[in-house]
């Protein structure tokens, strides 16, 4: 997962910088596509995690306590969009 996060951070930084760090060529295109795939994977993982938190919160707060979270923390996590960590 650290590989995905480092690729996504490089991908994100290349789009956010004023001077893009990528070059035109097949290797850079593949690198960007791989980074994009990693970014989408991270987003899907966050969506799944938040959906499971919501399910646990709806079926009983005692389950949230078993995981070691508070209801306030769960509510704050559920309010975040999928692209926020």
KAPE-V946565 format. One record per backbone hydrogen bond with DSSP energy under -0.5 kcal/mol. CO is the residue of the C=O (numbers start at 1). NH is the residue of the N-H. E is the energy in kcal/mol with one decimal. If there is no record, write none. Layout:
co->(CO,CO)
nh->(NH,NH)
e->(E,E)
//
This chain:
co->(1,2,3,4,5,6,7,8,9,10,11,12,13,18,23,25,26,27,28,29,30,31,32,33,34,35,36,37,38,39,40,41,42,43,44,45,46,47,48,49,50,51,52,53,54,55,56,60,60,61,62,63,64,64,70,71,72,73,74,75,76,77,81)
nh->(5,6,7,8,9,10,11,12,13,14,15,16,17,20,25,29,30,31,32,33,34,35,36,37,38,39,40,41,42,43,44,45,46,47,48,49,50,51,52,53,54,55,56,57,58,59,60,63,64,65,66,67,68,69,74,75,76,77,78,79,80,80,84)
e->(-2.4,-2.4,-2.4,-2.8,-2.2,-2.1,-2.4,-2.9,-2.7,-2.0,-1.3,-2.0,-1.8,-0.6,-0.5,-1.9,-2.1,-2.2,-2.3,-2.3,-2.6,-2.3,-2.4,-2.3,-2.1,-2.2,-2.4,-2.0,-2.1,-2.2,-2.5,-2.1,-2.2,-2.3,-2.4,-2.4,-2.5,-2.1,-2.3,-2.2,-2.1,-2.2,-2.6,-2.5,-2.1,-1.7,-0.7,-1.1,-0.7,-1.8,-1.7,-1.3,-1.0,-2.1,-2.1,-2.6,-2.2,-2.1,-2.4,-1.2,-0.6,-0.8,-1.7)
//
